Amino acid sequence: MLKTSFKAWRDDAVASRLEAVIEHRLLAKCFAYWMIQHRGVLLARVRDQRLVQDALVIWIGRSEDIRLNLEIRLRSAIKSRSSRAVQCAFEIWQEKIIVQNEKQALAIVPLWFMQLTCSNFIGVGPSGKV
């Protein structure tokens, strides 16, 4: 009986040791699987972060290009506006000179007409009588 109980104890010990080893290996595999899953999650986060960072770099580059294009357009608009302003100023100045010349010409006509009428050429005096 001692032999059978020792054998039974030994078999139980071997079986429990075998169960412990199997349980330890199963636990190690589950932990390794869990670690792989979490590494995948972290890798996905890193990938997403890199994609977002790359997209931001592209967007920043595009916005910089847009800013430079707008700046160039603004400079050309200012230059065009100033040249149009100068052109307008010259046109106004030219119109004023034309008006002034017309006024001077009209101011000379009465004087010229009076000189002409006062002369013996027409025969009408300054009073309008012949």
Backbone as JSON Lines, residues from 0, in Angstrom:
{"i":0,"aa":"M","n":[0.81,-1.15,0.0],"ca":[0.0,0.0,0.0],"c":[0.88,1.25,0.0]}
{"i":1,"aa":"L","n":[1.92,1.21,0.7],"ca":[2.85,2.32,0.71],"c":[3.4,2.53,-0.7]}
{"i":2,"aa":"K","n":[3.68,1.43,-1.34],"ca":[4.23,1.52,-2.68],"c":[3.19,2.12,-3.62]}
{"i":3,"aa":"T","n":[1.96,1.68,-3.51],"ca":[0.92,2.22,-4.37],"c":[0.62,3.68,-4.03]}
{"i":4,"aa":"S","n":[0.62,3.98,-2.77],"ca":[0.37,5.38,-2.44],"c":[1.54,6.26,-2.87]}
{"i":5,"aa":"F","n":[2.78,5.74,-2.76],"ca":[3.93,6.51,-3.24],"c":[3.85,6.68,-4.75]}
{"i":6,"aa":"K","n":[3.47,5.57,-5.42],"ca":[3.35,5.62,-6.87],"c":[2.24,6.6,-7.25]}
{"i":7,"aa":"A","n":[1.13,6.59,-6.57],"ca":[0.03,7.5,-6.84],"c":[0.46,8.95,-6.57]}
{"i":8,"aa":"W","n":[1.21,9.12,-5.46],"ca":[1.68,10.48,-5.14],"c":[2.64,10.97,-6.22]}
{"i":9,"aa":"R","n":[3.55,10.04,-6.65],"ca":[4.51,10.39,-7.68],"c":[3.79,10.67,-8.98]}
{"i":10,"aa":"D","n":[2.81,9.88,-9.33],"ca":[2.06,10.12,-10.56],"c":[1.32,11.46,-10.48]}
{"i":11,"aa":"D","n":[0.74,11.73,-9.32],"ca":[0.07,13.03,-9.12],"c":[1.07,14.18,-9.22]}
{"i":12,"aa":"A","n":[2.26,13.97,-8.64],"ca":[3.29,15.01,-8.69],"c":[3.76,15.23,-10.11]}
{"i":13,"aa":"V","n":[3.96,14.15,-10.85],"ca":[4.38,14.28,-12.25],"c":[3.26,14.94,-13.06]}
{"i":14,"aa":"A","n":[2.04,14.51,-12.82],"ca":[0.91,15.08,-13.55],"c":[0.75,16.57,-13.21]}
{"i":15,"aa":"S","n":[0.85,16.89,-11.93],"ca":[0.72,18.3,-11.55],"c":[1.89,19.11,-12.08]}
{"i":16,"aa":"R","n":[3.09,18.49,-12.08],"ca":[4.27,19.19,-12.65],"c":[4.06,19.39,-14.14]}
{"i":17,"aa":"L","n":[3.57,18.37,-14.82],"ca":[3.29,18.47,-16.25],"c":[2.22,19.52,-16.51]}
{"i":18,"aa":"E","n":[1.17,19.55,-15.69],"ca":[0.13,20.57,-15.82],"c":[0.71,21.96,-15.59]}
{"i":19,"aa":"A","n":[1.6,22.09,-14.61],"ca":[2.23,23.39,-14.33],"c":[3.08,23.83,-15.5]}
{"i":20,"aa":"V","n":[3.83,22.9,-16.09],"ca":[4.67,23.24,-17.26],"c":[3.78,23.65,-18.43]}
{"i":21,"aa":"I","n":[2.72,22.87,-18.67],"ca":[1.8,23.19,-19.77],"c":[1.14,24.55,-19.52]}
{"i":22,"aa":"E","n":[0.7,24.76,-18.27],"ca":[0.07,26.03,-17.93],"c":[1.05,27.19,-18.08]}
{"i":23,"aa":"H","n":[2.31,26.98,-17.67],"ca":[3.34,28.01,-17.81],"c":[3.6,28.32,-19.28]}
{"i":24,"aa":"R","n":[3.72,27.27,-20.11],"ca":[3.94,27.47,-21.55],"c":[2.74,28.18,-22.18]}
{"i":25,"aa":"L","n":[1.52,27.76,-21.8],"ca":[0.31,28.4,-22.32],"c":[0.27,29.87,-21.9]}
{"i":26,"aa":"L","n":[0.6,30.13,-20.65],"ca":[0.64,31.5,-20.16],"c":[1.7,32.31,-20.91]}
{"i":27,"aa":"A","n":[2.87,31.7,-21.15],"ca":[3.93,32.39,-21.88],"c":[3.5,32.69,-23.31]}
{"i":28,"aa":"K","n":[2.82,31.71,-23.96],"ca":[2.33,31.94,-25.33],"c":[1.26,33.01,-25.36]}
{"i":29,"aa":"C","n":[0.35,33.0,-24.39],"ca":[-0.69,34.04,-24.32],"c":[-0.06,35.42,-24.1]}
{"i":30,"aa":"F","n":[0.92,35.47,-23.22],"ca":[1.6,36.74,-22.97],"c":[2.34,37.21,-24.23]}
{"i":31,"aa":"A","n":[3.0,36.26,-24.93],"ca":[3.7,36.62,-26.16],"c":[2.7,37.12,-27.2]}
{"i":32,"aa":"Y","n":[1.54,36.46,-27.31],"ca":[0.5,36.88,-28.24],"c":[-0.01,38.27,-27.87]}
{"i":33,"aa":"W","n":[-0.22,38.49,-26.57],"ca":[-0.67,39.8,-26.09],"c":[0.36,40.88,-26.42]}
{"i":34,"aa":"M","n":[1.65,40.54,-26.22],"ca":[2.73,41.5,-26.53],"c":[2.74,41.81,-28.03]}
{"i":35,"aa":"I","n":[2.55,40.79,-28.86],"ca":[2.53,41.01,-30.31],"c":[1.35,41.9,-30.7]}
{"i":36,"aa":"Q","n":[0.2,41.66,-30.1],"ca":[-0.96,42.51,-30.37],"c":[-0.69,43.96,-30.0]}
{"i":37,"aa":"H","n":[-0.13,44.17,-28.84],"ca":[0.14,45.54,-28.41],"c":[1.25,46.19,-29.23]}
{"i":38,"aa":"R","n":[2.22,45.42,-29.66],"ca":[3.23,45.97,-30.57],"c":[2.58,46.38,-31.88]}
{"i":39,"aa":"G","n":[1.62,45.57,-32.35],"ca":[0.89,45.94,-33.56],"c":[0.1,47.22,-33.38]}
{"i":40,"aa":"V","n":[-0.54,47.37,-32.22],"ca":[-1.28,48.6,-31.93],"c":[-0.33,49.79,-31.9]}
{"i":41,"aa":"L","n":[0.8,49.63,-31.23],"ca":[1.78,50.72,-31.17],"c":[2.34,51.03,-32.55]}
{"i":42,"aa":"L","n":[2.6,50.0,-33.34],"ca":[3.1,50.2,-34.7],"c":[2.07,50.95,-35.54]}
{"i":43,"aa":"A","n":[0.79,50.6,-35.37],"ca":[-0.27,51.32,-36.09],"c":[-0.31,52.78,-35.67]}
{"i":44,"aa":"R","n":[-0.15,53.05,-34.37],"ca":[-0.12,54.45,-33.9],"c":[1.05,55.2,-34.5]}
{"i":45,"aa":"V","n":[2.22,54.55,-34.51],"ca":[3.4,55.2,-35.09],"c":[3.2,55.46,-36.58]}
{"i":46,"aa":"R","n":[2.64,54.46,-37.29],"ca":[2.37,54.62,-38.71],"c":[1.39,55.77,-38.95]}
{"i":47,"aa":"D","n":[0.31,55.81,-38.17],"ca":[-0.67,56.88,-38.3],"c":[-0.04,58.24,-38.0]}
{"i":48,"aa":"Q","n":[0.79,58.28,-36.97],"ca":[1.47,59.53,-36.61],"c":[2.38,59.99,-37.75]}
{"i":49,"aa":"R","n":[3.09,59.05,-38.35],"ca":[3.97,59.4,-39.47],"c":[3.17,59.87,-40.67]}
{"i":50,"aa":"L","n":[2.03,59.21,-40.94],"ca":[1.19,59.64,-42.04],"c":[0.66,61.05,-41.81]}
{"i":51,"aa":"V","n":[0.22,61.31,-40.59],"ca":[-0.27,62.64,-40.26],"c":[0.86,63.66,-40.39]}
{"i":52,"aa":"Q","n":[2.04,63.31,-39.91],"ca":[3.18,64.22,-39.98],"c":[3.56,64.48,-41.44]}
{"i":53,"aa":"D","n":[3.59,63.43,-42.26],"ca":[3.89,63.61,-43.68],"c":[2.84,64.47,-44.36]}
{"i":54,"aa":"A","n":[1.57,64.24,-44.03],"ca":[0.5,65.04,-44.61],"c":[0.64,66.5,-44.18]}
{"i":55,"aa":"L","n":[0.98,66.72,-42.92],"ca":[1.17,68.1,-42.45],"c":[2.33,68.77,-43.15]}
{"i":56,"aa":"V","n":[3.41,68.03,-43.37],"ca":[4.55,68.61,-44.1],"c":[4.13,69.01,-45.51]}
{"i":57,"aa":"I","n":[3.35,68.14,-46.16],"ca":[2.87,68.46,-47.51],"c":[1.96,69.67,-47.47]}
{"i":58,"aa":"W","n":[1.03,69.7,-46.51],"ca":[0.11,70.83,-46.41],"c":[0.84,72.12,-46.08]}
{"i":59,"aa":"I","n":[1.83,72.03,-45.23],"ca":[2.61,73.23,-44.9],"c":[3.34,73.73,-46.14]}
{"i":60,"aa":"G","n":[3.91,72.79,-46.9],"ca":[4.58,73.17,-48.16],"c":[3.62,73.82,-49.13]}
{"i":61,"aa":"R","n":[2.44,73.23,-49.27],"ca":[1.44,73.81,-50.18],"c":[0.99,75.18,-49.7]}
{"i":62,"aa":"S","n":[0.77,75.31,-48.41],"ca":[0.34,76.61,-47.89],"c":[1.44,77.65,-48.07]}
{"i":63,"aa":"E","n":[2.7,77.23,-47.95],"ca":[3.81,78.15,-48.2],"c":[3.83,78.58,-49.67]}
{"i":64,"aa":"D","n":[3.6,77.62,-50.58],"ca":[3.52,77.96,-52.01],"c":[2.37,78.92,-52.28]}
{"i":65,"aa":"I","n":[1.23,78.64,-51.65],"ca":[0.07,79.53,-51.83],"c":[0.38,80.92,-51.29]}
{"i":66,"aa":"R","n":[1.04,80.99,-50.13],"ca":[1.4,82.28,-49.54],"c":[2.34,83.05,-50.46]}
{"i":67,"aa":"L","n":[3.34,82.34,-51.03],"ca":[4.28,83.0,-51.93],"c":[3.57,83.49,-53.2]}
{"i":68,"aa":"N","n":[2.68,82.66,-53.75],"ca":[1.93,83.08,-54.94],"c":[1.06,84.29,-54.64]}
{"i":69,"aa":"L","n":[0.41,84.29,-53.48],"ca":[-0.41,85.45,-53.1],"c":[0.44,86.7,-52.9]}
{"i":70,"aa":"E","n":[1.62,86.5,-52.33],"ca":[2.52,87.64,-52.13],"c":[2.96,88.21,-53.47]}
{"i":71,"aa":"I","n":[3.27,87.33,-54.43],"ca":[3.68,87.79,-55.77],"c":[2.51,88.52,-56.43]}
{"i":72,"aa":"R","n":[1.31,87.96,-56.32],"ca":[0.14,88.61,-56.9],"c":[-0.13,89.96,-56.25]}
{"i":73,"aa":"L","n":[0.07,90.02,-54.94],"ca":[-0.13,91.28,-54.22],"c":[0.86,92.33,-54.71]}
{"i":74,"aa":"R","n":[2.13,91.92,-54.83],"ca":[3.14,92.88,-55.32],"c":[2.81,93.37,-56.72]}
{"i":75,"aa":"S","n":[2.41,92.43,-57.61],"ca":[2.07,92.85,-58.97],"c":[0.82,93.73,-58.97]}
{"i":76,"aa":"A","n":[-0.15,93.43,-58.09],"ca":[-1.35,94.26,-58.01],"c":[-1.0,95.66,-57.51]}
{"i":77,"aa":"I","n":[-0.12,95.73,-56.51],"ca":[0.3,97.04,-56.0],"c":[1.05,97.81,-57.07]}
{"i":78,"aa":"K","n":[1.93,97.1,-57.78],"ca":[2.69,97.75,-58.86],"c":[1.75,98.21,-59.96]}
{"i":79,"aa":"S","n":[0.8,97.35,-60.34],"ca":[-0.17,97.71,-61.37],"c":[-1.04,98.87,-60.91]}
{"i":80,"aa":"R","n":[-1.44,98.81,-59.63],"ca":[-2.27,99.87,-59.08],"c":[-1.51,101.2,-59.07]}
{"i":81,"aa":"S","n":[-0.25,101.15,-58.67],"ca":[0.52,102.39,-58.64],"c":[0.77,102.91,-60.05]}
{"i":82,"aa":"S","n":[1.0,102.0,-61.01],"ca":[1.2,102.47,-62.38],"c":[-0.1,103.03,-62.94]}
{"i":83,"aa":"R","n":[-1.25,102.41,-62.58],"ca":[-2.53,102.96,-62.99],"c":[-2.78,104.31,-62.33]}
{"i":84,"aa":"A","n":[-2.36,104.44,-61.1],"ca":[-2.53,105.73,-60.41],"c":[-1.7,106.8,-61.07]}
{"i":85,"aa":"V","n":[-0.47,106.45,-61.43],"ca":[0.38,107.41,-62.14],"c":[-0.23,107.76,-63.48]}
{"i":86,"aa":"Q","n":[-0.73,106.75,-64.17],"ca":[-1.36,106.98,-65.48],"c":[-2.57,107.88,-65.32]}
{"i":87,"aa":"C","n":[-3.38,107.63,-64.29],"ca":[-4.55,108.48,-64.03],"c":[-4.12,109.91,-63.71]}
{"i":88,"aa":"A","n":[-3.07,110.03,-62.91],"ca":[-2.58,111.37,-62.56],"c":[-2.13,112.11,-63.81]}
{"i":89,"aa":"F","n":[-1.4,111.41,-64.7],"ca":[-0.97,112.05,-65.94],"c":[-2.16,112.42,-66.83]}
{"i":90,"aa":"E","n":[-3.18,111.56,-66.88],"ca":[-4.37,111.87,-67.67],"c":[-5.09,113.1,-67.11]}
{"i":91,"aa":"I","n":[-5.22,113.15,-65.79],"ca":[-5.86,114.32,-65.16],"c":[-5.05,115.57,-65.42]}
{"i":92,"aa":"W","n":[-3.73,115.44,-65.3],"ca":[-2.85,116.58,-65.54],"c":[-2.97,117.05,-66.99]}
{"i":93,"aa":"Q","n":[-3.03,116.1,-67.92],"ca":[-3.17,116.44,-69.34],"c":[-4.51,117.12,-69.59]}
{"i":94,"aa":"E","n":[-5.59,116.6,-68.97],"ca":[-6.9,117.22,-69.13],"c":[-6.91,118.65,-68.58]}
{"i":95,"aa":"K","n":[-6.25,118.84,-67.42],"ca":[-6.18,120.19,-66.85],"c":[-5.41,121.12,-67.77]}
{"i":96,"aa":"I","n":[-4.35,120.64,-68.37],"ca":[-3.58,121.48,-69.3],"c":[-4.43,121.82,-70.52]}
{"i":97,"aa":"I","n":[-5.18,120.84,-71.03],"ca":[-6.05,121.1,-72.18],"c":[-7.11,122.14,-71.82]}
{"i":98,"aa":"V","n":[-7.72,122.0,-70.65],"ca":[-8.74,122.96,-70.21],"c":[-8.11,124.34,-70.04]}
{"i":99,"aa":"Q","n":[-6.94,124.39,-69.46],"ca":[-6.26,125.67,-69.27],"c":[-5.93,126.31,-70.62]}
{"i":100,"aa":"N","n":[-5.46,125.5,-71.57],"ca":[-5.16,126.03,-72.91],"c":[-6.43,126.54,-73.59]}
{"i":101,"aa":"E","n":[-7.54,125.81,-73.41],"ca":[-8.81,126.25,-73.98],"c":[-9.26,127.56,-73.34]}
{"i":102,"aa":"K","n":[-9.1,127.66,-72.02],"ca":[-9.47,128.91,-71.33],"c":[-8.61,130.07,-71.83]}
{"i":103,"aa":"Q","n":[-7.33,129.8,-72.01],"ca":[-6.46,130.85,-72.51],"c":[-6.85,131.23,-73.94]}
{"i":104,"aa":"A","n":[-7.18,130.23,-74.74],"ca":[-7.59,130.51,-76.12],"c":[-8.89,131.3,-76.14]}
{"i":105,"aa":"L","n":[-9.84,130.94,-75.26],"ca":[-11.09,131.68,-75.21],"c":[-10.88,133.08,-74.63]}
{"i":106,"aa":"A","n":[-9.93,133.24,-73.76],"ca":[-9.65,134.57,-73.2],"c":[-9.0,135.45,-74.25]}
{"i":107,"aa":"I","n":[-8.25,134.89,-75.14],"ca":[-7.58,135.67,-76.19],"c":[-8.58,136.09,-77.25]}
{"i":108,"aa":"V","n":[-9.6,135.27,-77.54],"ca":[-10.56,135.56,-78.61],"c":[-11.27,136.89,-78.37]}
{"i":109,"aa":"P","n":[-11.83,137.2,-77.18],"ca":[-12.47,138.51,-77.02],"c":[-11.49,139.66,-77.2]}
{"i":110,"aa":"L","n":[-10.28,139.48,-76.71],"ca":[-9.29,140.53,-76.91],"c":[-8.96,140.69,-78.38]}
{"i":111,"aa":"W","n":[-8.82,139.59,-79.04],"ca":[-8.52,139.62,-80.48],"c":[-9.69,140.21,-81.25]}
{"i":112,"aa":"F","n":[-10.94,139.84,-80.83],"ca":[-12.13,140.36,-81.49],"c":[-12.26,141.86,-81.27]}
{"i":113,"aa":"M","n":[-11.95,142.3,-80.04],"ca":[-12.01,143.74,-79.76],"c":[-10.98,144.49,-80.56]}
{"i":114,"aa":"Q","n":[-9.8,143.91,-80.64],"ca":[-8.76,144.57,-81.43],"c":[-9.17,144.62,-82.91]}
{"i":115,"aa":"L","n":[-9.79,143.54,-83.34],"ca":[-10.2,143.47,-84.73],"c":[-11.34,144.45,-85.0]}
{"i":116,"aa":"T","n":[-12.29,144.56,-84.1],"ca":[-13.43,145.44,-84.29],"c":[-13.04,146.9,-84.13]}
{"i":117,"aa":"C","n":[-12.06,147.17,-83.33],"ca":[-11.61,148.54,-83.13],"c":[-10.79,149.04,-84.3]}
{"i":118,"aa":"S","n":[-10.27,148.15,-85.05],"ca":[-9.43,148.56,-86.17],"c":[-10.31,149.03,-87.32]}
{"i":119,"aa":"N","n":[-9.73,149.62,-88.31],"ca":[-10.45,150.14,-89.47],"c":[-10.77,149.02,-90.45]}
{"i":120,"aa":"F","n":[-10.35,147.82,-90.13],"ca":[-10.55,146.71,-91.05],"c":[-12.04,146.42,-91.22]}
{"i":121,"aa":"I","n":[-12.81,146.39,-90.14],"ca":[-14.23,146.09,-90.22],"c":[-15.04,147.39,-90.23]}
{"i":122,"aa":"G","n":[-14.58,148.35,-89.6],"ca":[-15.27,149.61,-89.6],"c":[-16.25,149.75,-88.47]}
{"i":123,"aa":"V","n":[-16.18,148.9,-87.44],"ca":[-17.07,149.0,-86.31],"c":[-16.23,149.42,-85.14]}
{"i":124,"aa":"G","n":[-16.66,150.42,-84.42],"ca":[-15.92,150.91,-83.29],"c":[-16.2,150.11,-82.04]}
{"i":125,"aa":"P","n":[-15.54,150.5,-80.97],"ca":[-15.75,149.8,-79.73],"c":[-17.16,149.99,-79.19]}
{"i":126,"aa":"S","n":[-17.85,151.01,-79.59],"ca":[-19.21,151.21,-79.13],"c":[-20.18,150.4,-79.95]}
{"i":127,"aa":"G","n":[-19.75,149.82,-81.07],"ca":[-20.61,149.0,-81.89],"c":[-21.23,149.79,-83.01]}
{"i":128,"aa":"K","n":[-20.92,151.07,-83.14],"ca":[-21.49,151.9,-84.21],"c":[-20.54,151.93,-85.38]}
{"i":129,"aa":"V","n":[-21.11,152.11,-86.55],"ca":[-20.32,152.2,-87.76],"c":[-19.91,153.59,-88.05]}
